[in-house]
Amino acid sequence: MKCAGQIETRAVEESSINLDPIQAAGRLTPEAMKAVIAWGDGYSVCDNCHKPFRLDYVTKPPIADFHTEAAAWLGMDKIQLVPGARRAFQEVTGALVGKGEPVIMTGMGHYTAYLSVEVVNGVVREIKPTPDHHITADATAESIENAIREFGYAPKLVFVDAVDFMYGNMHEVEKIAKVAHQYDIPVLYNGVYTVGVLPVDGKKLGVDFVVGSGHKSMAAPAPSGILATTDEYADIVLRTTKIQGDITGRKFGIKQVGILGCSLMGDPAVGLIASFPRVKERVNHFDEELKNHKIVTDALLSIEGTKVASEYPRKHTLTRMDTAESFDVVAQTHKKRGFFLSSALNKRGITGIMPGVTKQWKFNTYGLTTAQAEYLADSFIEIAEENNMVVG
């Protein structure tokens, strides 16, 4: 079925249980679905953009109110809407990092964090993870000291992934922030898998920037995200234009430099705002999400040879499984090879696990009901039994 011309209707969320790690917490709420239809025109939110001609001052729709509420919700002073977390990374590095200057990374961060340093010609220095894939304050201190010896001064920024996308592990953000601040280094909290999923308070964590992804974890259309900051850095990172034309004398009011004047427009902005009441509420029930996730991981662990490659017990619903000694053994002789697992899941209305992968793979159960989690657990066990695997 096609929705327009050659564009096919996307019905994966209606027809399947979608375990794709990057999509689980980005599914739109009914309120956002309605809002994006009504506000779909490109410049729709600009209908009521009057002096001082900045979108965060618009009151219809309530973009200005959202900025105030979201900042308080995150325990920060100021926020800015951005077209995705990557643009928040870029805005911070653009304001704080110069050519050849070092930035500390966890080593398990998204590639866009690295590119945000590269685009300003900065230099990345990584924190060595523990053997079980954790980033510690001690390792952060060591990385900072190494950078000081190498460059002769402290790094300009520390990126901390609250939950990394590789393993879904939680890292000791608060301790890392304390270490960084001992060197007067600001800390960027990468909350693309936490903001909108579980409670986040930037000031309690002691970080200087909180970055969230609307389309990954806040039930919003893409591209959308949030950059939150403290007052200390707001005037630097959210700085307004001072440039002036030499012939015309043109000035541009209070347009913000880091986002080239205007922040998020149209559907991404309105969808983010429309979902916000539900998002604020759902972060208080993350324990229920973990209970449902445990139903699935317990079933997987009952299959002989299956391991959780992430930290265990699980603290997040994004998990990396190691099935090299279970499903991958079957794949060696199965007629569909490594595609047998995704094929068997698809027949049961389950999607989102990368086709052809049976050694290590990731999934995210965020947003599933208990009934869906139980169905998913039963499905993995059925597939194992159908392929003569031992189930405990």
C-alpha positions as semicolon CSV with decimal commas, in nm:
position;residue;x (nm);y (nm);z (nm)
1;M;0,000;0,000;0,000
2;K;0,125;0,345;-0,091
3;C;0,044;0,664;0,100
4;A;0,150;0,904;-0,179
5;G;0,294;0,844;-0,524
6;Q;0,574;0,591;-0,491
7;I;0,608;0,630;-0,114
8;E;0,498;0,316;0,066
9;T;0,303;0,333;0,389
10;R;0,521;0,258;0,690
11;A;0,329;0,022;0,915
12;V;0,608;-0,152;1,107
13;E;0,497;-0,014;1,443
14;E;0,140;-0,128;1,384
15;S;0,224;-0,468;1,236
16;S;0,526;-0,575;1,440
17;I;0,705;-0,563;1,772
18;N;0,999;-0,342;1,682
19;L;1,316;-0,408;1,883
20;D;1,539;-0,163;1,695
21;P;1,750;0,004;1,968
22;I;1,732;0,351;1,814
23;Q;1,357;0,352;1,756
24;A;1,205;0,217;2,076
25;A;1,167;0,544;2,270
26;G;1,112;0,763;1,967
27;R;0,769;0,631;1,872
28;L;0,524;0,919;1,855
29;T;0,246;0,960;2,104
30;P;-0,111;0,997;1,968
31;E;-0,088;1,367;2,058
32;A;0,226;1,408;1,850
33;M;0,070;1,219;1,558
34;K;-0,218;1,467;1,550
35;A;0,012;1,765;1,592
36;V;0,241;1,675;1,302
37;I;-0,055;1,651;1,066
38;A;-0,184;1,992;1,170
39;W;0,158;2,161;1,167
40;G;0,322;1,979;0,875
41;D;0,392;2,285;0,661
42;G;0,758;2,380;0,672
43;Y;0,726;2,722;0,831
44;S;0,406;2,649;1,025
45;V;0,546;2,752;1,363
46;C;0,656;3,082;1,216
47;D;0,296;3,207;1,175
48;N;0,327;3,398;1,500
49;C;0,696;3,479;1,498
50;H;0,713;3,851;1,572
51;K;0,972;4,073;1,735
52;P;1,237;3,982;1,843
53;F;1,200;3,723;1,561
54;R;1,324;3,415;1,741
55;L;1,139;3,087;1,762
56;D;1,194;3,037;2,135
57;Y;0,982;3,351;2,187
58;V;0,682;3,210;1,997
59;T;0,379;3,152;2,221
60;K;0,140;2,993;1,966
61;P;0,224;2,704;1,958
62;P;0,371;2,722;2,312
63;I;0,737;2,699;2,215
64;A;0,845;2,963;2,468
65;D;0,669;2,783;2,754
66;F;0,827;2,456;2,651
67;H;1,175;2,605;2,680
68;T;1,105;2,711;3,038
69;E;0,939;2,384;3,141
70;A;1,197;2,157;2,981
71;A;1,489;2,344;3,138
72;A;1,335;2,305;3,484
73;W;1,251;1,940;3,414
74;L;1,618;1,870;3,338
75;G;1,742;2,071;3,636
76;M;1,919;2,316;3,405
77;D;1,896;2,690;3,345
78;K;1,847;2,730;2,970
79;I;1,758;2,505;2,680
80;Q;1,762;2,531;2,306
81;L;1,580;2,313;2,056
82;V;1,810;2,166;1,794
83;P;1,768;1,940;1,489
84;G;1,906;1,633;1,663
85;A;2,161;1,565;1,936
86;R;2,447;1,585;1,686
87;R;2,372;1,955;1,632
88;A;2,390;2,009;2,005
89;F;2,733;1,845;2,011
90;Q;2,842;2,066;1,724
91;E;2,713;2,381;1,889
92;V;2,905;2,313;2,210
93;T;3,232;2,223;2,039
94;G;3,191;2,521;1,808
95;A;3,179;2,753;2,107
96;L;3,441;2,590;2,331
97;V;3,697;2,406;2,116
98;G;3,959;2,553;1,886
99;K;4,196;2,415;1,628
100;G;4,426;2,148;1,769
101;E;4,264;2,157;2,114
102;P;4,187;1,830;2,293
103;V;3,845;1,693;2,389
104;I;3,800;1,389;2,611
105;M;3,563;1,115;2,485
106;T;3,440;0,796;2,647
107;G;3,549;0,587;2,349
108;M;3,201;0,437;2,322
109;G;3,027;0,752;2,202
110;H;2,829;0,803;1,884
111;Y;3,033;0,888;1,576
112;T;2,871;1,233;1,559
113;A;3,037;1,328;1,887
114;Y;3,373;1,265;1,719
115;L;3,270;1,455;1,408
116;S;3,162;1,751;1,617
117;V;3,523;1,778;1,732
118;E;3,662;1,719;1,385
119;V;3,449;1,994;1,230
120;V;3,622;2,253;1,452
121;N;3,963;2,089;1,390
122;G;3,989;1,972;1,749
123;V;4,161;1,655;1,870
124;V;3,996;1,356;2,042
125;R;4,155;1,173;2,333
126;E;3,964;0,871;2,459
127;I;3,906;0,731;2,807
128;K;4,013;0,371;2,842
129;P;3,713;0,153;2,936
130;T;3,723;-0,125;3,192
131;P;3,728;-0,486;3,067
132;D;3,351;-0,497;3,128
133;H;3,296;-0,187;2,915
134;H;3,251;0,083;3,179
135;I;3,389;0,434;3,195
136;T;3,517;0,532;3,539
137;A;3,619;0,854;3,707
138;D;3,971;0,718;3,767
139;A;4,016;0,639;3,399
140;T;3,882;0,984;3,312
141;A;4,138;1,148;3,541
142;E;4,414;0,944;3,378
143;S;4,303;1,052;3,031
144;I;4,292;1,417;3,138
145;E;4,640;1,396;3,292
146;N;4,775;1,235;2,976
147;A;4,625;1,513;2,765
148;I;4,774;1,782;2,990
149;R;5,119;1,626;2,951
150;E;5,072;1,603;2,575
151;F;4,925;1,948;2,507
152;G;5,048;2,151;2,802
153;Y;4,699;2,252;2,915
154;A;4,370;2,092;3,018
155;P;4,124;1,961;2,758
156;K;3,845;2,196;2,659
157;L;3,556;1,956;2,713
158;V;3,465;1,611;2,846
159;F;3,193;1,411;2,669
160;V;3,019;1,157;2,895
161;D;2,774;0,903;2,757
162;A;2,517;0,840;3,029
163;V;2,421;0,516;2,854
164;D;2,638;0,410;2,562
165;F;2,486;0,281;2,240
166;M;2,722;-0,016;2,211
167;Y;2,631;-0,202;2,532
168;G;2,359;0,004;2,696
169;N;2,579;0,033;3,005
170;M;2,540;0,312;3,258
171;H;2,853;0,506;3,347
172;E;2,945;0,695;3,666
173;V;2,856;1,040;3,535
174;E;2,844;1,222;3,866
175;K;3,192;1,104;3,970
176;I;3,332;1,178;3,625
177;A;3,189;1,531;3,638
178;K;3,355;1,592;3,976
179;V;3,689;1,482;3,837
180;A;3,657;1,701;3,528
181;H;3,562;2,005;3,732
182;Q;3,875;1,964;3,943
183;Y;4,055;2,061;3,623
184;D;3,796;2,330;3,539
185;I;3,679;2,132;3,236
186;P;3,310;2,157;3,141
187;V;3,117;1,831;3,101
188;L;2,867;1,741;2,831
189;Y;2,617;1,473;2,936
190;N;2,509;1,273;2,633
191;G;2,157;1,168;2,730
192;V;2,026;1,040;2,398
193;Y;1,919;0,714;2,570
194;T;1,816;0,868;2,902
195;V;1,649;1,208;2,849
196;G;1,284;1,119;2,799
197;V;1,334;0,762;2,919
198;L;1,434;0,797;3,285
199;P;1,473;1,089;3,529
200;V;1,766;1,324;3,453
201;D;1,873;1,617;3,671
202;G;2,174;1,793;3,526
203;K;2,256;1,997;3,835
204;K;2,245;1,692;4,063
205;L;2,476;1,516;3,822
206;G;2,701;1,821;3,822
207;V;2,722;1,853;3,444
208;D;2,735;2,171;3,237
209;F;2,541;2,052;2,933
210;V;2,263;1,798;2,890
211;V;2,190;1,674;2,539
212;G;1,874;1,482;2,456
213;S;1,741;1,332;2,134
214;G;1,379;1,397;2,051
215;H;1,352;1,130;1,783
216;K;1,548;0,872;1,980
217;S;1,406;0,907;2,330
218;M;1,138;1,179;2,351
219;A;0,863;1,044;2,125
220;A;0,926;1,315;1,867
221;P;0,969;1,337;1,488
222;A;1,315;1,356;1,340
223;P;1,531;1,553;1,347
224;S;1,478;1,693;1,694
225;G;1,672;1,734;2,015
226;I;1,750;1,946;2,317
227;L;2,061;2,125;2,434
228;A;2,038;2,231;2,798
229;T;2,302;2,438;2,974
230;T;2,378;2,619;3,296
231;D;2,380;2,996;3,318
232;E;2,759;2,982;3,336
233;Y;2,786;2,865;2,975
234;A;2,460;2,995;2,829
235;D;2,605;3,326;2,708
236;I;2,898;3,143;2,548
237;V;2,723;2,854;2,374
238;L;2,387;3,022;2,309
239;R;2,553;3,349;2,216
240;T;2,372;3,602;1,998
241;T;2,500;3,768;1,683
242;K;2,722;4,075;1,686
243;I;2,814;4,082;1,318
244;Q;2,735;4,386;1,103
245;G;2,746;4,451;0,729
246;D;3,026;4,692;0,636
247;I;2,830;4,865;0,357
248;T;2,467;4,814;0,452
249;G;2,522;4,830;0,826
250;R;2,284;4,536;0,863
251;K;2,245;4,379;1,207
252;F;2,044;4,073;1,303
253;G;1,901;4,138;1,647
254;I;1,930;3,850;1,892
255;K;1,964;3,566;1,643
256;Q;2,175;3,286;1,790
257;V;2,505;3,214;1,618
258;G;2,548;2,843;1,697
259;I;2,231;2,742;1,513
260;L;2,254;3,008;1,241
261;G;1,967;3,209;1,377
262;C;1,662;2,986;1,410
263;S;1,611;2,669;1,608
264;L;1,374;2,379;1,542
265;M;1,082;2,444;1,306
266;G;0,764;2,271;1,191
267;D;0,675;1,912;1,279
268;P;0,988;1,827;1,481
269;A;0,926;2,118;1,720
270;V;0,551;2,073;1,753
271;G;0,576;1,694;1,785
272;L;0,835;1,727;2,060
273;I;0,611;1,967;2,251
274;A;0,297;1,760;2,198
275;S;0,460;1,447;2,343
276;F;0,618;1,630;2,635
277;P;0,340;1,578;2,895
278;R;0,348;1,202;2,840
279;V;0,726;1,195;2,830
280;K;0,747;1,379;3,164
281;E;0,517;1,119;3,315
282;R;0,673;0,807;3,166
283;V;1,022;0,873;3,301
284;N;0,880;0,800;3,648
285;H;0,799;0,442;3,550
286;F;1,130;0,316;3,419
287;D;1,126;0,039;3,681
288;E;0,830;-0,112;3,497
289;E;1,025;-0,101;3,172
290;L;1,311;-0,290;3,338
291;K;1,070;-0,556;3,469
292;N;0,942;-0,619;3,118
293;H;1,298;-0,623;2,986
294;K;1,391;-0,885;3,246
295;I;1,117;-1,114;3,117
296;V;1,292;-1,120;2,780
297;T;1,651;-1,143;2,903
298;D;1,558;-1,423;3,146
299;A;1,410;-1,620;2,857
300;L;1,719;-1,564;2,644
301;L;1,949;-1,666;2,928
302;S;1,754;-1,988;2,968
303;I;1,886;-2,091;2,625
304;E;2,213;-2,276;2,678
305;G;2,520;-2,081;2,561
306;T;2,345;-1,743;2,560
307;K;2,500;-1,455;2,754
308;V;2,433;-1,089;2,820
309;A;2,730;-0,895;2,684
310;S;2,618;-0,577;2,862
311;E;2,638;-0,517;3,236
312;Y;2,418;-0,752;3,434
313;P;2,172;-0,724;3,606
314;R;2,044;-0,481;3,347
315;K;1,993;-0,115;3,430
316;H;1,866;-0,014;3,087
317;T;1,637;-0,160;2,823
318;L;1,900;-0,143;2,547
319;T;2,099;-0,466;2,574
320;R;2,372;-0,641;2,379
321;M;2,340;-1,020;2,366
322;D;2,621;-1,270;2,305
323;T;2,480;-1,573;2,125
324;A;2,803;-1,697;1,968
325;E;2,759;-2,027;2,156
326;S;2,387;-2,063;2,092
327;F;2,215;-1,907;1,789
328;D;2,540;-1,870;1,598
329;V;2,612;-2,241;1,639
330;V;2,282;-2,314;1,467
331;A;2,366;-2,062;1,194
332;Q;2,676;-2,260;1,094
333;T;2,465;-2,544;0,950
334;H;2,123;-2,385;0,897
335;K;2,018;-2,347;0,533
336;K;1,950;-1,976;0,593
337;R;2,281;-1,936;0,776
338;G;2,281;-1,630;1,002
339;F;1,952;-1,508;0,861
340;F;1,754;-1,787;1,026
341;L;1,704;-1,591;1,349
342;S;1,569;-1,270;1,197
343;S;1,357;-1,478;0,958
344;A;1,204;-1,678;1,243
345;L;1,135;-1,360;1,436
346;N;0,977;-1,191;1,134
347;K;0,735;-1,483;1,096
348;R;0,623;-1,408;1,450
349;G;0,578;-1,038;1,386
350;I;0,904;-0,933;1,551
351;T;1,150;-0,701;1,378
352;G;1,438;-0,467;1,456
353;I;1,722;-0,715;1,510
354;M;1,982;-0,683;1,236
355;P;1,933;-0,956;0,973
356;G;2,216;-1,205;0,936
357;V;2,368;-1,135;1,278
358;T;2,380;-1,420;1,530
359;K;2,704;-1,371;1,725
360;Q;2,628;-1,046;1,906
361;W;2,323;-0,828;1,856
362;K;2,137;-0,547;2,030
363;F;1,773;-0,495;2,109
364;N;1,560;-0,250;2,306
365;T;1,229;-0,339;2,471
366;Y;1,141;0,014;2,582
367;G;0,769;0,082;2,549
368;L;0,658;-0,282;2,525
369;T;0,367;-0,401;2,734
370;T;0,408;-0,697;2,969
371;A;0,205;-0,908;2,727
372;Q;0,437;-0,815;2,442
373;A;0,743;-0,892;2,654
374;E;0,601;-1,234;2,742
375;Y;0,521;-1,305;2,375
376;L;0,875;-1,202;2,280
377;A;1,023;-1,427;2,550
378;D;0,814;-1,722;2,436
379;S;0,915;-1,659;2,075
380;F;1,288;-1,678;2,149
381;I;1,239;-2,003;2,339
382;E;1,024;-2,151;2,060
383;I;1,290;-2,065;1,801
384;A;1,556;-2,227;2,019
385;E;1,351;-2,544;2,064
386;E;1,267;-2,564;1,694
387;N;1,641;-2,570;1,625
388;N;1,718;-2,836;1,888
389;M;1,887;-2,596;2,126
390;V;1,894;-2,677;2,495
391;V;1,656;-2,463;2,702
392;G;1,694;-2,471;3,080
